[in-house]
């Protein structure tokens, strides 16, 4: 008599089916639909605010009140970039082409950054967040994000800096606005492939050249320099202050790790609580876990899908991290200081260095 046997599902099969089940629940709740009205109204509001700020610049002329306009411009441009981020993730339109062009116009023409550079970098981050060698957001440079990825320990002044990098992180973000522009320019004028390179170059040069010309026309040189410093500094601080809590201080995984999509995105991400104010301040990126699981989900639905995702994770014992904005900043500072300490050469006393160099 033949015995019919049924193959038991492997752990990997169960993990895949977990995300399939979650996606089915989310789709049946109607949370994967488009929200065209929300985004068009958002776009109109931000355009109105930008027009108002430019009008105020023209009316103020040679006045140090222009620095208040610069601060407002930094915040509004940050909100504009959140809109470009949503378009890049296909959240706004059904058409991929429309989303691409919307994000390109927002990033290049409104903010003076390269959409091609950002899209390439951000796509790799979403694919493998916090994985050494794969996630460009934890690539070691001036700061040490992943000691596991260092080729050699840091010594001397670099070791001193690394040991205190957590405290220096937020002051350094004042340079991030300038860095974003420079990185974009290096990409579109570099040798690496860039889609629509002529369009990107034209829009970025129009934005940067036109913006600089306007500031220099309205203000004397000293005030113009202060205006640009405030606008770029606060823009970089704002962008870094929003993106840093999302993954910094969460688990870092080695290059050869194998984790299913659901657990990878949840375990490596952190949500930030705080209600509607924090949601508006961060462009919805405070729901980082939900955004990583459903990157094409329209921003207004992230708040509604959060309890579904949290309950689902709890039912499967998947760690779900959420904290306040200020506590997340404390976590970031402590993590960076610990990462910097781990990056130092453990044999740095003068006698040991002399012995090692003598050999």
Residue, then its C-alpha position, 0 to 999 in steps of 0.5 A: x500500500x502506497x503512503x502519501x507523504x507531504x513535504x513539510x515547509x522549510x523555514x525559508x518557505x514559512x518566512x516567504x509566506x509570512x510576508x505574503x500573508x501580511x501583504x494580502x492583509x494590507x491589500x485587502x484593507x485598501x492601503x496600497x491605493x494611490x492618493x492623488x488628491x493628497x499629493x497634488x494638494x501637497x505639491x500646491x501648498x509647497x509651491x505656494x510657500x516657496x513663492x511666498x518665501x521668494x517674494x519675501x526675499x525680494x521685498x526685504x532686500x538688504x536686511x538681516x531678516x533674510x536669515x529668517x527667510x533662509x531658515x524657512x527655505x531650508x525647512x520648505x526645501x526639506x519638505x519638497x525633498x520628502x515629496x521627491x522621495x515619495x515620487x522616487x518610490x512610485x507612491x504618487x502616480x500609477x505611471x513609473x515614468x510620471x513618478x521618475x519625472x516628478x522626482x527628477x524635477x523636484x530633486x534637480x530643479x527645486x533642490x539642486x540635487x541629482x535625482x540619478x545619484x540619490x536614486x542609485x544610492x537609496x535603492x541599494x540602501x532599501x535592498x539591504x539596510x545596515x548590511x556591511x558592503x551593501x548599504x551605502x548609508x553605513x559606508x565608513x568615511x569621515x565617520x565610522x558607521x560599521x567597524x566591521x567594514x574597516x580595512x584597518x584600525x584608526x590611529x592618531x587624530x582620526x582615532x581621537x575623532x572617532x572616539x567622539x564622533x557621536x557628539x560631533x555628528x549633529x554639528x557635522x550635519x551642518x555641512x551635509x547640505x553642501x555635501x549633497x550638492x557636491x555629490x550630485x554634481x560629481x555624479x552628473x559630471x562624472x563618468x558613471x552612467x546617468x539616465x537623462x544626464x543632459x536633463x539633470x545637468x540643465x536642471x541642476x545648473x538652472x537651480x544652482x546658478x539661478x538661486x545664487x544669482x538671485x541671492x547676489x542680486x538682492x543682498x550684499x556679499x556678506x549677507x549673501x554668504x550668511x544667507x547661503x550658509x544658514x540655508x545650506x546648514x539648516x537644510x543638511x541638519x534637517x535632512x540628517x536629523x530625519x534620516x539618522x534615527x531610522x537605522x543608526x544604532x540598529x543591528x549591523x549584519x555582515x556581508x554574507x548574512x542571509x535574512x528574509x525580506x520581512x525580518x531584514x526590513x523590520x529588524x534593521x529599522x526603527x520607528x519614531x513615535x510622536x503623533x501627527x507633528x512628528x509625522x509632518x516634520x519627518x515626511x512620514x519617514x517616522x514610520x520607517x518599518x512600514x515604509x521599508x516593507x511597502x516602499x510604494x505605499x502612499x504616505x497617508x497610509x503608513x500611519x494606518x498600516x502601522x498597527x497591522x504590521x506591529x501586531x503581525x510582528x508580535x504574533x511571530x516574535x519579530x522585534x519591532x523597534x519604536x521610540x521617541x525622536x529625542x531618545x532616538x537621537x540619544x541612541x544614535x550618539x551612543x552608537x556612533x561613539x561606541x562604533x568609533x571606539x571600536x574602530x581605534x587601534x587597541x595598541x596606541x600607547x607611545x611605548x607600544x607604537x615605538x616598539x611596533x615601528x621599530x620592528 
